[in-house]
Structures are given as C-alpha cells and as structure tokens.
Amino acid sequence: MAVSTTSSAIRSRLSKPRRLDQASGLRAAMNPIPSIRPQVQVIAVSSGKGGVGKTNVVANIAVASARQGRKVLVMDADLALGNVDILLGLTPQYTIEDVLSGQRRLEDVLVTGPEGIQLLPATSGGQAFTQLTLEQQLMLQTAFLELPHTPDLLLIDCAAGISPNVLYFSVVAHETVVLVSPDPTSLTDAYALIKILSTRYHLHTFRLLINKVKNVQESKEVFRKFSLVTDRFLSVSLDYMGCIPSDEYVTMAVAQQRAVCDLYPRAPASRALTSLVSTIHDWQRDQAWQGGFQLFGPSALAATRTVTEG
C-alpha cells in the first residue's frame, strides 16, 4: 500500500477535497466550530498482539473513569470481531454496521453499561468493515458530530495487529496507548506497531501500559528494555503509563461477564486500573486542545487520506 508521508502532501490533499458535498453532515465534519463543541479526550488503545487483555483493560478503565464522574463512551473498534459487549454482559440490538449502512443514528445504537458508560458495539463475524473506506470513515465522523450528548472521554478499543483500521484509529486519537505483556512475542509485535505508526504516519508519542506483571519491578524492567530498543532505532517518545498485575480476580470477573473494577473493586488489578484514571485525566494538561473531537475534525481528514489513499 502506497502511503503519503509528508506534511506537504497532506496539505496538498486537504486543498483538494473529494466527494465531501454528499451531505451537510460531511461538511460539518470538515468545518467544526470549536466554540460550541465540548472538549473530548480521545484515547486509542492498541496492542500489536492479541491475548494481552486489551479489551478487558479498556472496559475497566471506562468503568473506573465513570465511577469518578467522567462521561465515558467506549468504541469497539475491532469491527469484525467485537467483544466488548460480551465482556460486560450486554446484549446490543444494533451495531456500528447499522450506523455505517445508514439505517440507524449512532445515538440509537449506543448501549448503556455499568456505571452509565456508553458502548458503541461492533459486529462479530462480519467482514464488511475490516478496512473502512474514506466514505465510511467520514460517515463515522459525521455520526459522532451529530451526537446530542458528547462524552468527556472516548476510549477506542482497537483490534489486535496492524490493520488499516488500527492504524487509522491510532493516528486520529489524542493519545495512543500500546498495551503489552512481558511475553517476548507481545513486545515484538508492539514494536512493529510503533515502528509503522512512527515511520509511515509520523506519530511520535506513545504511552506504554504493561499488563499481567508479577510486580512493579518487573514492569519497569520490561519498559527499560523495550525503550532501549525504541530509543536506538526509532524517533519516538515512549512514556511509561503504568502496570497491571496478574490477578485471579480478573479471570473470575470475565467468567461472570463483569468488569473486575465493578465486581471486585478491592482486587489488586482493580486498584491498579483505578489509579490509571488520574493519570489519563492529567494528560489533558500536557497538550493544547483544539476543542471538540480531534478524531472527527480537520486533523482526522489528513490522517484519513494518508491511511486510505495510495
């Protein structure tokens, strides 16, 4: 896949919009009005390798954040094999497929979960949206812009791997969290993800969250070794976000289709996940917010075209 990698190329494409006059909603996506749109923190959580507990971590951060007063929306961005709803014991009537097909408004598809979090569920077993087209990306952007009630925090649970959808959602978020475990295969795949995002899409800041560790010392050693490699071979800033210990209560909560933060709030993993909420909230002080959804504004258009056009 050929990829545009220069800012001048992106600006050139931005000056020649294509097929953006299909609907007023699409024009609104391209011309946001920061003064009347609330600030929404958009965080994409990726992993490279499957099986590291990414969806569980996203669901529990969402529950813990809502418990502390934030209005949280979770997007299941594994558009072919979504399972956030299963993890939380929810039974959605509609999915993102209904939004992208134009049959339902996004607000009608959202499902309410524990602590009042909102979930945009994905399909399970479908192949139609494994690689979103430019039109589908713009349709999704428009759907979010038209939400009557915007959240404070949008958590995007990306699919595992390095598919175009994973790259797109990682690029257009305010923050990209990469979840790993001490498993060498997890670290290798996470490095591959960061390498592609940094070299092809000029994303240079990442937050590393380490799951399933024995203790804090192990997590810091994992981060030290991983950052030595990224510092040597990649031009990126890698920040240590924290760690989550291996915890049998997590397995017990999954078996009951509940968030461990909800079912066992005093479990070691629950305490670690809850502590991450303050960390995430503090990130807002580290950057200049443009207002509204960065995910669905002009910056997203540049990323959309960079990822999808050859």
C-alpha positions as CSV (number, residue, x, y, z in Angstrom):
1,M,0.0,0.0,0.0
2,A,1.4,3.3,-1.0
3,V,1.3,5.9,1.7
4,S,1.7,9.7,1.7
5,T,4.2,10.5,4.3
6,T,4.9,14.2,4.1
7,S,3.1,17.1,5.6
8,S,3.2,18.9,2.3
9,A,1.4,16.0,0.6
10,I,-1.2,16.1,3.3
11,R,-1.7,19.8,2.9
12,S,-2.0,19.4,-0.9
13,R,-4.7,16.8,-0.5
14,L,-6.5,19.0,2.0
15,S,-6.7,21.7,-0.5
16,K,-8.5,19.4,-3.0
17,P,-11.4,17.8,-1.1
18,R,-13.1,15.0,-2.9
19,R,-16.7,13.9,-2.6
20,L,-17.3,16.0,0.5
21,D,-20.5,17.6,-0.7
22,Q,-22.6,14.4,-0.3
23,A,-24.3,15.7,2.8
24,S,-24.3,18.7,5.1
25,G,-23.1,16.4,7.9
26,L,-19.9,15.7,6.0
27,R,-19.4,19.4,5.5
28,A,-19.9,19.9,9.3
29,A,-17.2,17.3,9.9
30,M,-14.8,19.3,7.8
31,N,-15.7,22.7,9.3
32,P,-16.0,22.1,13.1
33,I,-16.9,25.1,15.3
34,P,-14.7,24.8,18.4
35,S,-16.5,27.5,20.3
36,I,-19.7,25.4,20.6
37,R,-18.2,21.9,20.7
38,P,-17.1,20.5,24.1
39,Q,-13.6,19.1,24.5
40,V,-13.5,15.3,24.3
41,Q,-10.4,13.3,25.3
42,V,-9.9,10.6,22.6
43,I,-7.6,7.7,23.5
44,A,-6.9,4.7,21.3
45,V,-5.7,1.5,22.9
46,S,-3.8,-0.9,20.7
47,S,-1.6,-3.9,21.3
48,G,0.0,-5.4,18.3
49,K,-0.5,-8.9,19.6
50,G,-3.9,-10.4,20.7
51,G,-4.4,-12.0,24.0
52,V,-2.7,-9.4,26.2
53,G,-6.0,-8.3,27.8
54,K,-6.6,-5.1,25.9
55,T,-10.4,-5.2,25.7
56,N,-10.6,-6.0,29.4
57,V,-8.3,-3.1,30.3
58,V,-10.3,-0.7,28.1
59,A,-13.6,-1.8,29.7
60,N,-12.3,-1.5,33.2
61,I,-10.7,1.9,32.6
62,A,-14.1,3.0,31.3
63,V,-15.9,1.8,34.4
64,A,-13.4,3.3,36.8
65,S,-13.4,6.6,34.9
66,A,-17.2,6.8,35.0
67,R,-17.2,6.0,38.7
68,Q,-15.0,9.1,39.2
69,G,-17.6,11.3,37.4
70,R,-16.5,11.2,33.8
71,K,-18.9,10.7,30.9
72,V,-17.4,7.8,29.0
73,L,-18.0,6.4,25.6
74,V,-16.3,3.2,24.5
75,M,-16.0,2.4,20.8
76,D,-15.4,-1.3,20.0
77,A,-13.1,-0.7,17.0
78,D,-12.5,-4.4,16.3
79,L,-15.1,-4.1,13.6
80,A,-15.1,-7.7,12.6
81,L,-14.7,-9.5,15.9
82,G,-16.1,-7.1,18.5
83,N,-16.5,-8.4,22.0
84,V,-16.6,-5.5,24.5
85,D,-20.4,-6.2,24.8
86,I,-19.8,-9.8,25.7
87,L,-17.2,-8.9,28.2
88,L,-19.6,-6.6,30.0
89,G,-22.7,-8.9,29.7
90,L,-24.5,-6.6,27.3
91,T,-26.9,-7.5,24.5
92,P,-26.9,-4.8,21.9
93,Q,-29.8,-4.7,19.4
94,Y,-27.8,-2.8,16.8
95,T,-24.1,-2.4,16.0
96,I,-21.8,0.0,14.2
97,E,-22.8,-1.8,11.0
98,D,-26.2,-0.2,11.3
99,V,-24.6,3.2,11.5
100,L,-22.3,2.8,8.6
101,S,-25.1,1.4,6.4
102,G,-27.2,4.5,7.2
103,Q,-30.0,2.5,8.9
104,R,-29.6,3.9,12.4
105,R,-28.3,7.0,14.1
106,L,-25.3,6.5,16.4
107,E,-27.3,7.6,19.4
108,D,-29.8,4.8,18.7
109,V,-27.1,2.2,18.6
110,L,-25.3,3.0,21.9
111,V,-25.8,0.6,24.8
112,T,-25.6,1.6,28.4
113,G,-23.2,-0.4,30.6
114,P,-22.0,-0.4,34.2
115,E,-21.6,3.0,35.9
116,G,-23.5,4.5,33.0
117,I,-20.8,4.1,30.4
118,Q,-21.9,4.1,26.8
119,L,-20.8,1.5,24.3
120,L,-20.7,1.6,20.5
121,P,-20.7,-2.2,19.8
122,A,-19.1,-3.8,16.8
123,T,-20.2,-6.7,14.7
124,S,-18.9,-10.2,15.4
125,G,-18.0,-12.4,12.5
126,G,-18.6,-9.7,9.8
127,Q,-16.1,-8.8,7.1
128,A,-17.7,-5.7,5.5
129,F,-15.8,-3.2,7.7
130,T,-12.4,-4.8,8.2
131,Q,-10.9,-1.9,6.2
132,L,-13.0,1.3,6.4
133,T,-13.2,3.3,3.1
134,L,-12.8,7.0,3.1
135,E,-16.6,7.4,2.8
136,Q,-17.2,5.1,5.8
137,Q,-14.6,7.0,7.9
138,L,-16.3,10.3,7.1
139,M,-19.7,8.8,7.8
140,L,-18.5,7.7,11.2
141,Q,-17.0,11.1,11.9
142,T,-20.4,12.7,11.0
143,A,-22.3,10.3,13.2
144,F,-20.2,11.3,16.2
145,L,-20.5,15.0,15.4
146,E,-24.3,14.6,15.5
147,L,-24.5,13.1,18.9
148,P,-26.8,15.2,21.1
149,H,-24.8,14.5,24.2
150,T,-21.0,14.3,23.9
151,P,-18.8,12.4,26.3
152,D,-15.8,13.6,28.3
153,L,-13.7,10.6,27.3
154,L,-13.8,8.4,24.2
155,L,-11.9,5.1,24.6
156,I,-11.2,3.3,21.3
157,D,-10.6,-0.4,21.7
158,C,-8.6,-1.2,18.6
159,A,-8.3,-4.6,17.1
160,A,-5.0,-6.5,17.5
161,G,-2.4,-6.3,14.8
162,I,-1.5,-3.6,12.3
163,S,-4.6,-3.5,10.0
164,P,-5.5,-0.2,8.3
165,N,-8.3,0.3,10.8
166,V,-5.9,0.0,13.7
167,L,-3.5,2.5,12.1
168,Y,-6.3,4.9,11.4
169,F,-7.8,5.0,14.9
170,S,-4.4,5.2,16.4
171,V,-3.4,8.2,14.3
172,V,-6.5,10.3,14.9
173,A,-6.7,9.9,18.7
174,H,-5.3,12.4,21.1
175,E,-3.3,9.6,22.8
176,T,-2.1,6.2,21.6
177,V,-1.7,3.7,24.4
178,V,0.1,0.5,23.5
179,L,-0.7,-2.4,25.8
180,V,1.9,-5.2,26.2
181,S,2.6,-8.1,28.5
182,P,6.1,-9.4,29.5
183,D,5.7,-12.1,26.8
184,P,8.5,-11.5,24.1
185,T,6.0,-12.0,21.3
186,S,3.9,-9.3,22.7
187,L,6.8,-6.9,22.8
188,T,7.9,-7.8,19.3
189,D,4.5,-7.1,17.8
190,A,4.1,-3.9,19.8
191,Y,7.5,-2.7,18.4
192,A,6.3,-3.5,14.9
193,L,3.1,-1.4,15.5
194,I,5.0,1.6,16.9
195,K,7.5,1.4,14.0
196,I,4.8,1.6,11.4
197,L,2.9,4.4,13.1
198,S,6.1,6.4,13.6
199,T,7.8,5.9,10.3
200,R,4.8,5.9,8.0
201,Y,2.4,8.2,9.8
202,H,4.7,10.4,11.8
203,L,3.2,9.5,15.2
204,H,5.9,10.0,17.7
205,T,4.4,9.9,21.2
206,F,3.2,6.6,22.7
207,R,2.2,5.5,26.2
208,L,3.2,2.0,27.2
209,L,1.0,0.1,29.6
210,I,2.2,-3.2,30.8
211,N,-0.3,-5.9,31.8
212,K,-0.1,-9.2,33.6
213,V,3.1,-8.5,35.5
214,K,4.3,-10.1,38.8
215,N,5.1,-6.7,40.3
216,V,6.1,-3.2,39.6
217,Q,9.8,-4.0,39.3
218,E,9.1,-6.5,36.5
219,S,7.1,-3.9,34.6
220,K,9.8,-1.3,34.9
221,E,12.4,-3.7,33.7
222,V,10.2,-4.6,30.7
223,F,9.8,-0.9,29.9
224,R,13.5,-0.3,30.3
225,K,14.5,-3.0,27.8
226,F,11.8,-2.0,25.4
227,S,12.6,1.7,25.5
228,L,16.3,0.9,24.9
229,V,15.3,-0.6,21.5
230,T,12.9,2.2,20.5
231,D,15.4,4.8,21.6
232,R,18.1,3.2,19.4
233,F,16.1,2.5,16.2
234,L,13.0,4.8,16.3
235,S,12.5,8.6,16.7
236,V,9.7,8.3,19.3
237,S,8.9,9.4,22.8
238,L,7.8,6.4,24.8
239,D,6.2,7.1,28.2
240,Y,5.7,4.6,31.0
241,M,2.0,4.7,31.8
242,G,1.9,2.1,34.5
243,C,1.3,-1.6,35.0
244,I,-1.5,-4.0,36.0
245,P,-0.7,-7.1,38.0
246,S,-1.7,-10.7,37.1
247,D,-4.8,-11.2,39.2
248,E,-7.1,-14.3,39.5
249,Y,-10.0,-11.9,40.2
250,V,-9.8,-10.7,36.6
251,T,-10.4,-14.2,35.4
252,M,-13.3,-14.6,37.8
253,A,-14.9,-11.4,36.7
254,V,-14.5,-12.3,33.0
255,A,-16.3,-15.6,33.7
256,Q,-19.2,-13.6,35.1
257,Q,-19.1,-11.1,32.3
258,R,-18.4,-8.2,34.6
259,A,-15.7,-5.6,34.9
260,V,-13.3,-6.5,37.7
261,C,-13.4,-2.9,38.9
262,D,-17.2,-3.3,39.3
263,L,-17.3,-6.8,40.8
264,Y,-14.1,-6.8,42.9
265,P,-13.2,-3.2,43.4
266,R,-10.5,-4.0,46.0
267,A,-8.7,-6.6,43.9
268,P,-5.1,-5.8,43.0
269,A,-5.9,-5.3,39.3
270,S,-8.9,-3.1,40.2
271,R,-6.7,-0.8,42.3
272,A,-4.1,-0.5,39.6
273,L,-6.7,0.2,36.9
274,T,-8.4,2.8,39.1
275,S,-5.1,4.6,39.6
276,L,-4.7,4.9,35.9
277,V,-7.8,7.1,35.7
278,S,-6.0,10.1,37.3
279,T,-3.0,9.5,35.0
280,I,-5.3,9.7,32.0
281,H,-7.0,12.8,33.2
282,D,-3.7,14.5,33.8
283,W,-2.7,14.1,30.2
284,Q,-5.2,16.8,29.2
285,R,-2.8,19.3,30.8
286,D,0.1,18.2,28.6
287,Q,-1.3,19.3,25.3
288,A,-3.1,22.1,23.5
289,W,-6.7,21.1,23.0
290,Q,-8.4,22.1,19.7
291,G,-11.9,21.7,21.0
292,G,-14.4,19.1,20.0
293,F,-13.5,15.7,18.7
294,Q,-10.0,15.8,17.3
295,L,-10.9,12.3,15.9
296,F,-13.6,13.9,13.7
297,G,-12.1,17.2,12.8
298,P,-9.7,18.5,10.1
299,S,-6.7,16.6,11.7
300,A,-8.7,13.4,11.2
301,L,-9.2,14.2,7.5
302,A,-5.4,14.4,6.9
303,A,-5.0,11.0,8.7
304,T,-7.9,9.5,6.8
305,R,-6.5,10.3,3.4
306,T,-3.0,9.4,4.4
307,V,-4.1,5.9,5.5
308,T,-6.6,5.2,2.7
309,E,-5.2,6.8,-0.4
310,G,-2.5,5.3,-2.5
